């Protein structure tokens, strides 16, 4: 704490550190009677703390007096008339009303662990989701599972691909990505291999909306396909698959373009890292014709890169204002031009700067891809494995569909009305 005789200073230290062992953020001071109060964010505990003093020298932890809602974070405490509070409450958007439904897709799964979901609307307007499931990530019994929604109800998932090899041991499968181009069959990309640094890309197609699938084929050498997030299709029919590698040279984002519906591919990148290690991009469209890609990093922030030439070249990575605990994200451009991102708003701790907890799971929106505003919290209860690897699309009816890993045990599907965000 520091104090001064006026806003211009001079400012003098009023106390040493007053929050003890807490990882504290966003302190906010308030004078109540003859008591000074400093509220702060107990960041890793997802709670608001309080210390008090009457002389600005001796401080006492009074956190047990604080009863903020459990999802209250990063606030500023002020004293204002009650009429102002009532007016703010009346004018506040009811964003909880934006959530139209929430359900688990795979509650009765025949495996203990699942992760890395993807969701798509097929040509008939039906929803499909896919993920990998098995004993645990990297185990050879991990396969690719697909579920289809019919009549508003998710049908039991079916394993459509695995890592069985013609010779040698069975290998794990990874990160399915569903993609429905404007014309042609439904496409399922996924990876096979011992690890992300050694896996390779596979692809299957379905001509009946996901009821049956072709035999899997391996993508060309050095083509991995979309690593986690969905491809996008340009006006001329070009597919852009956001991709990345995790080899000895570090994490690098790149893009794979196909101008013939996936028959041949060209590699774009890797993107100049600019000091950031990034993977798993999502591609957005902007009104001025530019493309933007947002990526997970090992640097505590979400990274951004831009293309002015329809994906043929990309700018060096830049930091955004959004944190990233080294966890997957996804984003989509809405029909009204707004950008929507699903991500973990979590800052890695100083003692482990490359990895943080995967909660809460939040939704943010932007008009320009630069300034983002929080609009919705999907999950915030602390769990060991958290809530991770979201996938997001907007259906033809305007509703937004989000799937994500729930504590590595199930896949949750949430439906959101974006007009209420």
HUTA-V678476 format. One record per residue. RES is the residue in one small letter. SS is DSSP state (~ for helix, > for strand, _ for the rest). BURIAL is # if it has 9 or more other ideal C-beta (glycine too) atoms within 8 Angstrom, else .. Layout:
BEGIN
RES & SS & BURIAL
RES & SS & BURIAL
END
This chain:
BEGIN
x & _ & #
x & > & .
x & > & .
x & > & #
x & _ & .
x & _ & .
x & _ & .
x & _ & .
x & _ & .
x & _ & .
x & > & .
x & > & .
x & > & .
x & _ & .
x & _ & #
x & _ & .
x & _ & .
x & _ & #
x & _ & #
x & _ & .
x & _ & .
x & _ & #
x & _ & .
x & > & #
x & > & .
x & > & #
x & > & #
x & > & #
x & > & .
x & > & #
x & > & .
x & > & .
x & _ & .
x & _ & .
x & > & #
x & > & #
x & > & #
x & > & #
x & > & #
x & > & #
x & > & #
x & > & #
x & ~ & #
x & ~ & .
x & ~ & .
x & _ & #
x & > & #
x & > & #
x & > & #
x & > & #
x & > & #
x & > & #
x & > & #
x & _ & .
x & _ & .
x & _ & .
x & _ & .
x & _ & .
x & _ & #
x & > & .
x & > & .
x & _ & #
x & ~ & #
x & ~ & .
x & ~ & .
x & _ & #
x & _ & .
x & _ & .
x & _ & .
x & _ & .
x & _ & .
x & _ & .
x & _ & .
x & _ & .
x & _ & #
x & _ & .
x & _ & .
x & _ & .
x & _ & .
x & _ & .
x & _ & .
x & ~ & .
x & ~ & .
x & ~ & .
x & ~ & #
x & ~ & .
x & ~ & .
x & ~ & .
x & ~ & .
x & ~ & .
x & ~ & .
x & _ & .
x & _ & .
x & _ & .
x & ~ & #
x & ~ & .
x & ~ & .
x & ~ & #
x & > & #
x & > & .
x & > & .
x & > & .
x & > & .
x & > & #
x & _ & #
x & _ & #
x & _ & .
x & _ & .
x & _ & #
x & _ & .
x & _ & #
x & _ & .
x & > & #
x & > & #
x & > & #
x & > & #
x & > & #
x & > & #
x & > & #
x & > & #
x & > & #
x & _ & #
x & _ & .
x & _ & .
x & _ & .
x & _ & #
x & > & #
x & > & #
x & > & #
x & > & #
x & > & #
x & > & #
x & > & #
x & > & #
x & _ & .
x & _ & #
x & _ & #
x & _ & .
x & _ & #
x & _ & .
x & _ & #
x & _ & #
x & > & #
x & > & #
x & > & #
x & > & #
x & > & #
x & > & #
x & > & #
x & > & .
x & _ & .
x & _ & .
x & > & .
x & > & #
x & _ & .
x & _ & .
x & _ & #
x & > & .
x & > & #
x & > & #
x & > & #
x & _ & #
x & _ & #
x & _ & .
x & _ & .
x & _ & .
x & _ & .
x & _ & .
x & _ & .
x & _ & .
x & _ & #
x & _ & #
x & > & #
x & > & #
x & > & #
x & > & #
x & > & #
x & > & #
x & > & #
x & > & #
x & _ & #
x & _ & .
x & _ & .
x & _ & .
x & _ & .
x & > & #
x & > & #
x & > & #
x & > & #
x & > & #
x & > & #
x & > & #
x & _ & #
x & _ & .
x & _ & .
x & _ & .
x & _ & .
x & _ & .
x & _ & #
x & > & #
x & > & #
x & > & #
x & > & #
x & > & #
x & > & #
x & > & #
x & _ & .
x & _ & .
x & _ & #
x & _ & #
x & _ & .
x & _ & .
x & _ & #
x & _ & .
x & _ & .
x & _ & .
x & > & .
x & > & .
x & _ & #
x & _ & .
x & _ & .
x & _ & .
x & _ & #
x & _ & #
x & _ & #
x & _ & #
x & _ & #
x & _ & #
x & _ & #
x & _ & #
x & _ & #
x & > & .
x & > & #
x & _ & #
x & _ & .
x & _ & .
x & _ & #
x & _ & #
x & > & #
x & > & #
x & > & #
x & > & #
x & > & #
x & > & #
x & > & #
x & > & .
x & > & .
x & _ & .
x & _ & .
x & > & .
x & > & #
x & > & #
x & > & #
x & > & #
x & > & #
x & > & #
x & > & #
x & > & #
x & _ & .
x & _ & .
x & _ & .
x & _ & .
x & _ & .
x & _ & .
x & _ & #
x & > & .
x & > & #
x & > & #
x & > & #
x & _ & #
x & _ & #
x & _ & .
x & _ & #
x & _ & .
x & _ & .
x & _ & #
x & _ & #
x & > & #
x & > & #
x & > & #
x & > & #
x & > & #
x & > & #
x & > & #
x & > & .
x & _ & #
x & _ & .
x & _ & .
x & _ & .
x & _ & .
x & > & #
x & > & #
x & > & #
x & > & #
x & > & #
x & > & #
x & > & #
x & _ & .
x & _ & #
x & _ & #
x & > & #
x & > & #
x & > & #
x & > & #
x & > & #
x & > & #
x & > & #
x & _ & .
x & _ & .
x & _ & .
x & _ & #
x & _ & .
x & _ & .
x & _ & #
x & _ & #
x & _ & .
x & _ & #
x & > & #
x & > & #
x & > & #
x & > & .
x & > & #
x & > & #
x & _ & #
x & _ & #
x & _ & #
x & _ & #
x & _ & #
x & _ & #
x & > & #
x & > & #
x & > & #
x & > & #
x & _ & #
x & _ & .
x & _ & .
x & _ & .
x & _ & #
x & > & #
x & > & #
x & > & #
x & > & #
x & > & #
x & > & #
x & _ & #
x & _ & #
x & _ & .
x & _ & #
x & _ & #
x & ~ & .
x & ~ & .
x & ~ & .
x & _ & .
x & _ & .
x & _ & .
x & _ & #
x & _ & #
x & _ & #
x & _ & #
x & _ & #
x & > & #
x & > & #
x & > & #
x & > & #
x & > & #
x & > & #
x & _ & .
x & _ & .
x & _ & #
x & _ & .
x & _ & .
x & _ & #
x & > & .
x & > & #
x & > & #
x & > & #
x & > & #
x & > & #
x & > & #
x & _ & #
x & _ & .
x & _ & .
x & _ & .
x & _ & .
x & _ & #
x & _ & #
x & > & #
x & > & #
x & > & #
x & > & #
x & > & #
x & > & #
x & > & #
x & > & #
x & _ & #
x & _ & .
x & _ & .
x & _ & #
x & > & #
x & > & #
x & > & #
x & > & #
x & > & #
x & > & #
x & > & #
x & > & #
x & _ & #
x & _ & #
x & _ & .
x & > & #
x & > & #
x & > & #
x & > & #
x & > & #
x & > & #
x & > & #
x & > & #
x & ~ & #
x & ~ & .
x & ~ & #
x & _ & #
END
